């Protein structure tokens, strides 16, 4: 038995193990030598991995998860790379799922530590950047194996570019695109093991969907999110000048791989061939390439893969088409997707800002700097900036107008504040003056001017269409206002806009050179373009590269945006008043209801009004938070845009905040027309967002209202028939009694006339015209007896009376007597109120 067969025997299931072990023992003795068989045995590596793969596939079905991972660790340790080569694609797919999303794999997005602690811990240990899976990757990387990845599963712009026989801008795809073989379908990429692993890992965030009926997943606890954090911390280190050594892996010492072909040849980034049919000879790696490039090839590959798979779903041309209202919806990220991108941005800021002052010269980049230092300087502007801007633009324009936008908002604010992740960030106890944004960040603000200004305009557009009474929406406005109100930030943005808007004074050749959209994926080790000392040209180059040469820029501190900010301030003021009004209504709803209404002797809410806001469910604490958020947001907006108290006072007057007779309710903004009140555009917005509403009152016959959920349908119908018969038979006597001027007449009017009919407000002019036709005479109403609440109250009263040895008849007499006394008192109060009104 050969060494390989002994190894395979340990992993094969019993059904395969017997056949595999017996053939080598007797077949050489009983079967004559076969030339074809001898030729096959001369190249055992072409056939033997299939036995190992079959064994692992069988184990994946029969063995528990933890045992499978332990077996995989032993296989990775014991078998050489040539035998693991065929296992690797299957293993990657079994972990991350298939690219079409049919096979879920390990479902890392839904694997949570609090739900499945054992599987969660085992998966993280196996896939750790220093764990067994990465050891397998490096073992295959050292042998220069290639694996095919279909182009059809790449992001939309990349796939379209490659299918049109043009290479994308990113060097990640250079020298990797292969034409399909004879009879093959579609183009594919020839990737090294590290690239192949990272492609699957990154794409699993998009391709793998949570199973139907899955519980809500807390992103910070899921295995995928934790692995992203570990990979970023490992390959984008903030401390030290080199990557963490691989010998620190828990699987034992493992030498750092030195691949024969690095993932991306650094010296080739600036050379872009447009035709896939050409052989990219200039992209081939030289044997004598700078060994320093091996220091960061994994870091560079990981960053490019994450950016391409997570952000590169929109090209500049696609973004411009999506501005049309008739454009078809394209890729839409999930909230989890956005949270992972935010984690990437936070790590990138920490990675880029980990340069020591002596490593970051203010002028041209030093050629003596290490590749890792060069990578830190160039990572954000060359790989992330353009794709992130288009990604954010699409999210701002197409994300639903609900609280889930908070994830997009926080991702945007994280990118806007790189100083939060710098080593010299201020201590929490420092004073406000010390927390101002340092001038050293002015170049970042200028090079990302559109991310500050145009996306702020996009946020304004969203905020003006949301219900600011909701605490979650109020919090988002507060967060944005607080970030932009940081001392010195608004001034730096304004200076950047002035640099962009200042006129050109000649040197057309330099203008042409700089305003051409630059390549964001140049070589780190190749010579950089000459540093542009003219800040105005740097800002213009940034804007034109992202928006195109014919873009129309709207200044953030110009009159158009200022008018929108004033409108937002107006809505904030109004939302504060509305929140206070709703809070007061909630507090008075229970106190203002008569006591006997709980026993069913007073009509319930017959109007069926609906507040249209969620403050009732969230309570007084949420109202207080809403008021605090809006108050601080208004204060911060006044600081950023220098709004005066006089302007705020004018806004308050323009709101038409004159309250009606009860001092609380406010009608939507209207004007008086020939046919009554006409809503203004502001009034329509107030109704849609739930800020204000008309008092909707039922003006019809209360007896003919639809049967409510708290009523017994059959009993209500029977009581209506009974009361209608009584009213028809005794109509004359009721009119005579109600016409009397003594106490008996007042008592009958209190019970037989519909309450509040004369005091109802008929807002509709049509309703005024027909009000006389709806006048109804005295009548008896027994509908209240059909309510569950009334019957339950009577049953409770009889039950309590039985405990005190009070019979049903006596109890009924006591209830009637109590009600007569109550009715007498209400009659006297009603008549006295009428006398005061006269």
Secondary structure, DSSP 8 states (H G I E B T S, - for coil): --HHHHHHHHHS-HHHHHHHHHHHHHHHHHS---HHHHHHHHTGGGTTHHHHHHHHHHHHHHS-HHHHHHHHHHHHHHS-HHHHHHHHHHHHHHHH--TTSSS-TT-GGG-BTTT-HHHHHHHHHHHSTTSHHHHHHHHHHTTT-EEEEEGGGS-HHHHHHHHTT---SSGGGTTTEE---TT--S-EEEEEHHHHHHHHHHHHHHH----TT-----GGGBHHHHHHHHHHHHHS-SSSSS---GGGSTT--------SS-SS-GGGTT-----TTS--GGGS--TT--GGGGGTHHHHHHHHHHHHHHTTT--HHHHHHHTSTT--------HHHHHHHHHHHHHHHHHHTT--GGGS-SSS--TTS-HHHHHHHHHIIIIIHHHHHHHHHHHHHHS-SSTTHHHHHHHHHHHH-GGGGSTT---TTS-TGGGS--GGGHHHHHHTHHHHHHHHHHHHHHHTTS-TTSHHHHHHHHHHHHHHTSTTHHHHHHHHHHHHHS---S-HHHHHHHHS---SS--SSS--------HHHHHHHHHHHHH-TT-----TTSHHHHHHHHHHHHHHHHHHHHHHHHHHHHHHHHHTS-GGGGGTSS----S-----SSHHHH-HHHHHHHHHHHHHHHHHHHHHHT--HHHHHHHHHHTT----TTSS----SEEEETTEEEE-HHHHHHHHTTS--------S-GGGS---TTB-HHHHHHHHHHHHHHHHHTHHHHHHHHT--SHHHHHHHHHHS-TTTTT----SHHHHHTTGGG--------GGGGBHHHHHHHHHHHHHHHHTT--HHHHHHHHHHHHHHHHHHHHHHHHHHHHHH-
